[in-house]
Amino acid sequence: MEVYDDRYNRTVYVERRTNGLGTAGFVLAVLTLLLGWIPVFGWFTWALGLLFSFIGMFKAPRGLAIAGFVISLLGLIMILFVFALIAAAIGVAGVSSAIVATLL
């Protein structure tokens, strides 16, 4: 809470508004970008960051909540990319073993 005097020399109390869920969603979204490659931890922080940011977008101030939501969507793209890499690695391993089996 900030206190200051206005031009008529009266004390004015100003309460600063915060958005705890939006801030938590933003922090978890950034954490997902940094640690999203860790299988279970990355998915868990991504889901919580997306959820907290989405809920925080309905409270004022919305800045960090919107940023967290956008970063969470980028984190989703990163997680899907990791899944695609894993699927490709499994697919390549399956194809190569089939080729080796037919050659022998």
WOHU-V151513 format. One record per helix or strand of 2 or more residues. SS is the DSSP state (A for helix, B for strand). FROM is the first residue (numbers start at 1). TO is the last residue. Records with the same first field share a line. If there is no record, write none. Layout:
SS->FROM-TO ; FROM-TO
This chain:
B->2-5 ; 11-14
A->20-35 ; 39-56 ; 63-103
